[in-house]
């Protein structure tokens, strides 16, 4: 992925994390939450780059919510995964689950969303912040190549 594309993806994720949501209790909490949500987890699937992030649905603006066909709500978070080789999306199947700090597990169901020629895989997780989600994602390419991505993300109140 080119540096410009990566910067645009990170800027977009930061915007998603902070756009039109409820105001956090203080500025330091806002900055920490936005950085955590916007920081993508990354791995490789052959020569393709896998990037995943979690965005609390309550922090999405109306236009973003429409684009992903989800209502902004305090009890949901979007799990967003993109797999790209350069500037081209790679067709994949994604399965996975999320666990909260109590150990409650939920299976994630991913749908592909076309965003102006780039495909992003989106799942909705139920959350009640503040909490931490532990995600375990399995990504399989059409040629059978597989990778696993495990990461944690803090969910603000």
Beta strands, then each sheet from edge to edge (+ up, - down):
strand 1: 41-45
strand 2: 48-56
strand 3: 76-85
strand 4: 88-89
strand 5: 92-99
strand 6: 105-109
strand 7: 111-115
strand 8: 118-126
strand 9: 131-141
strand 10: 146-155
sheet 1: 1+ 2- 3+ 4-
sheet 2: 1+ 2- 3+ 8- 7+
sheet 3: 6+ 5- 9+ 10-
end
